[in-house]
Amino acid sequence: MGYDQIAYAVKLGGTVFFFTLLMIVFVYVFWPSNREKFRSAASRPIEDETLIPPSTTPEGQEVNS
């Protein structure tokens, strides 16, 4: 088995591996039972509650940034 055959097998194996991984990710993302989980994650950044508290100085004064 020469270098060219090994290189071809590795390229083909990598292509098949990553294509299979991509298909698994697509199935996971578009599976109907995951819809609500993704919708709630998508709306998290625009919810009204503050996720990061405002910065304060050691004296307790709020810093405008």
Helices and strands as residue ranges (DSSP letters): H 3-30, G 32-34, H 35-43, G 44-46
